[in-house]
Amino acid sequence: MRDFTINKDPVFLRKNHPHLIDRIFLRYLDDERDLPMVYLCLRITFIVIPSAIILFTEFFQGWQWYAAAGIYLIMVAGYFMGPYVLMLHNTSHRVLFKRKYRLGNLYIPWILGPFFGQSPDTYFGHHVGMHHVENNLEDDISSTMHYQRDSLKSFLFYYSEFIFIGFVELVNYFRFRRRNKLLKKVIRGEFSFFLLCVLLCFINWQATLFVFIIPFVIVRFAMMAGNWGQHAFIDAATPENNYRNSITCINSVYNRRCFNDGYHIGHHLSPRMHWTEMASDFCANRQHYAEQHAIVFEGIDFFGVWLMLMMKRYDLLAKCFVNIGQVHHSEEELIRFLKSRTRKIDTPHQVN
């Protein structure tokens, strides 16, 4: 267990004299604090997209092509995917460009998204239109409540269900609630992505596999593993309580690279809170986190939490646990507490 330490996660520091390129982009941004996202878009545009195009050409042949494709996949999945997905996440809640430049807001989901396996608009529909509305409760089609959340078998069932029928469930969710605008958006986005893949397979199926299809499988695994980690510890008595159905991860490399995504409790409490405000908001309310018995980890991210749960390494989780207010008095007590929060919650729609 750890005591609360100084929070080192990103906050906004206004530049007194922004350079010329900054000033050009700031004219178009809805919020000046999102300038790092513009530079991320530029890096993806001028590194990832040209690299993908090269794979569709005959620039490389034979084993050299497969080596280049492997390097491309490592670059996309290992370096750019996390920051891109969390940029997509933030811009789903708060648009990047001002209203008069709103067409620019299509660039992240529609142009960049497919290179990371993200079918346009389906992330928005699932995350903003469904997940935040249902808050990981029974009607949330990605709810973790009905699973034993330290079980690899349960997670593989959860992931398989999402891959094979998740889109159908999302369509039915919007159809039954007559949310026709979101219904049309997710159908259009999903089918546009798969139509693109089919057409490109006729040009070069190997390149299509590495550039679009494998990232699709990877990103959906990552999103489900991340969601599992975010909502692994649930108080069965009050599963609707954001302090007790989500977790927070502080002081991590992940937060510095991925726009403070670790502050998941704060995000559910205030979905439109700007990512640069997350760390200070947590510090200001940390005593309330302690009173609510909220789960906070330091130095790891949601994927680390997911991995430790799959290995049932509660001892490692306990070492990363931030014991705000000294609520827990021993490691053994803390481990019992953590285990109590990962048990499958019995409901009328329980998954066996």
N, C-alpha and C positions, 0 to 999 in steps of 0.2 A: 504494500500500500504506500501511497505517496501523499505528502501534504501538498496543498495548493501552492504552486510556484508562480513566478512572474509569467504572464502570458506573452509569448513572443510571436504570435500569429499576426498576419498582415492587418494593418490599419491604413487609413488614407492619410497621406502627407502631401499637401498641396505644394507644387513647385512654385517658387517665387518668380522664376523666369523660365517658363517652358520654352523649349526650342521651337524652331519654325515648323517642323513636321507635327509636333504635338499641337501647336496652335491651329494648324490646318484641320486636323481631325476633330479637335474639340468643337469646332463650329457645327459639326454634324451630330455630335453625341447628345443623347438625352440626359446623360449624367456624366460629368467629367471624370468621376471615379472609375468608369469602365474603360478608360484608355488602354489598360493592359490587354483587353480583349481585342482591340483593333490590331495590336501588334501580333497577337496570337493568330488572328485571321490572316495577316500578311505572311507569317512564317508558313502556315499551312498552304496558303495559295501558291507561294513561290518555291516550296520544297516538296510537299506531298503531291499536289496535283501534277506538276511536271514529271515527277518520278513515276506516278501511276501511268501517265501517257506513254512514257518510254517503254513500259512493260507491254504495251499494246503494239509496239513497233518491232522491227527486226534488228534493233540496235544490239541486243544480246542474243546469242544462239546457244542451244544445247545446255550444258551444265552451267555456263555463265549466266544464262537467263534465270535458272532456278536459284542460283546464288544471289542474284540481284533481287529476285522476288522474295527470298527469305529475309534479306536485309531490309527490304521495303516493309515487310510485315512486322518485323521487330521494331522498326522506326515508328510505324503507325500505332501498333498496339502497345508497345512498351514506353513510348515517349509522348506522342501527341494525343492518344485516345483519352486519357484521363482529363487533361486540361480542356480538350474540345468538349467532352460530354458535360463537364461542369460549366463551361461557357454556354452551352446549349441550355442547360438547366437554369442558369441565372437569367438569360435572355428570354426564357419562356415565362418567367415571372415579371421581368422588367425589360421592356424593349431597349435595344441598344441605340437606335437612331431616333432623332426627333420626328415628330409627326409628319412634317412636310417632306422628310426623307424616308418615309416608312417602307418604301419598296426595298431599301437596303436591309431591312429586318428579315427578308426572305433569304439572304445570302447564307447565313449560318445553317438553317435547317435544309434548304433546298439545293444549294450548290456544294457546300462542304460536307453536309451530313452523310450522303451516300458513301463517301470515301471512308467513313468510320462505321459503316453498317447501319446507319440510322436512317430509316425510311422517313421522309419528310412529314412533319406534323403529327406522327403517331406518338412521339415522345411527349409533345405538348398535351395531346389528348389524354394519354395514360397518366401522366404525372400531375398536371394541373387540373384537368377536367375530371379525373377519377380519383387518384390516390389522395390528393389533399382534401377532396370532398369527403371521402369515406374514412380517412385517418387510420388505415390499417385495421379497421373493424371488419365485421363479417361481410359487408357488401363490397369491400375492397378486393378486387380480383387478384391482387398481388399480396394479400394479407398473409402474414407469417403466423397468425394466432393458432391455426389448427395443426401446426407441425411441432415435433420435438426439435427444438432449435439448436441442439448440440449433436444432432444426428446427421451423418453424411447421407444415409439412405433417404431420410426425409428431405434433405436439400435437393438431392438428385431427382426425386419425385416432383418437387416444387419447380425446379428448373425445366424438367421435361414437359410439365403441364404448361408452363409459360411459352416454351418454344412451339409446341404443337397446337395448342388450343387457345393461347393467350389472346391472339388477335380476334378470334371468334368471340371470346368472352367480352372483350372490349367493345366490339360492335354491338353485341346483345345488350351490354350495359347502357350504351347511349340510345339504342333503339327503344328499349323498354321505358327509359326515362324521357323519351321524345326530345332528346337534345340533338336535333337534326343537323345543326351547323357543325358540331364536333364529329358527328357520325360521318358526314360527307368528307370532312377534312382527313380523318384517319383512313378511310377507305381510299380516297384519292392518293394519299401519301404512300400507303403500303403497296398498292397495286402499281403506282408509278415506279417505285423502287424495283419491284420484281419484273416489270416489263422492261426496264432498263437492263437488268441482268440477263434476261432472255435474249434481247436483241444483241447485246454485246457478246454473248456466247457464240453467236454466229460469226463474229469477227475474230475473237480469240478467247476460247473458253478457259484456257489456263490463266490468262491475265484477269479475266472476270472473276475466277475463283479466288485469286490472291488479293485482288483490289477491292472486291465488293462482298463476296459470299463469306469468306473466312472471317473478315472483320465483323460481319453481321452476327455470326455465331459467337465470336469472342465478346462483342460488346453486350449482347443480351445475357451472356453468362456473367459478365462483370456487373451489369446493372442488377441482376438478381442476387448475386453474392453480396453486393453493396447494400441492397435493400434488406437482405437477410441480416447483415451485421447491424444496420441502422435500427431494425425492429426485432432484434433477437431477445431482448430482455423486457418482458411485459408483466406488469402486475395484473394478475387475473381478476383481482377485485375491482380494479378501475382501468380497464384496457383503453378507455377513451382519453385518459389523462396523458397529455403529451410528455410530461416529465417522467412518466412511468411506462410509456410504450416506445420511447425512442432513446437514443444515447447521444452523448457528445464526446468528440475526440479533440483534444487540444494539443498545441505545441508539436505539430508533426510536419514533416516534409510535404505530406499530402496537402495540408492546408495551404502551405506556401505555393504549391504548384497548381492547386485546384480551387482557388477562390473561396477558401475557408469553408469548404463543404462539410468539415467535421462537426460543425455546430448544428446538428440535426434537430435537437430539441428546440433551439431558438428558431430554426427555420419553420418548424411546424407551428410554433406559437405565433410567428409573424412571417408568413410566406413572402411578403414583399420587402422585408428588411434587407437593406443593401449588404452585400457580402463584406464590405469593409467595416461594417458596424457590428458584426457578429462577435468578435473577440471582446470588445469593450462592453457590449450588452451582457455577455456572459459574466464578465468580471463584476459588473454592477449588481447582478442578481444572483451571485454564487451562493449566498446564504439561503435564498429561496430554493435553489437546487438541492442544498443539503437537507432542508426541511422536508422536501418532497421525496427524499431518498432517490434522487436522480442518479443515473449511472454515467460517470465521466471517466474517460481514460486519457492518459497522456503518453505521447510519443509513438502511438500506433494509429492506424486508420481503420476504416470499416472492414477492409479486406483482411487486415491483420486479425481483427476480432473474429471475422468469419473463419479464418484458418485455424485459430486457436480453439474455436468451438468445434470445428470438424475433428480436431485431434483431442478434444476434451481436456485441453491444457488450462484448466481453471487457475492453476498455480501461476502461470504466466500472465493471465488476465489480472489476477490479484496484484501482481507486481506493478502493473500499469495503471491500476485503479487509483483515482484521485480521491482521497478520503477527506472531502471538504467538511469542515466542522467536526472532524473526528467522530463521525456517526458510528463507524464500525471499529471494534476494539481489538480484533485479532484477525489474522489471515483465515483461520478456520471458519470463523463466523461469517466473514465476507464471502468465502467460497460457497457456504450454504445459502447465503442470500442470492448470489449470482445464479446458482443452480435452480433455485426456486422460481426465478424469472424466465428460465428457458423451457419450462415444462409446457407440453401441449395443453392448450386451453380447450376444454370440452364445451361444445356448443351444439345446437340442433343440426348444424351442417358440418360436423366434424369429419376430417379426412383421416382414414385409418392408415 
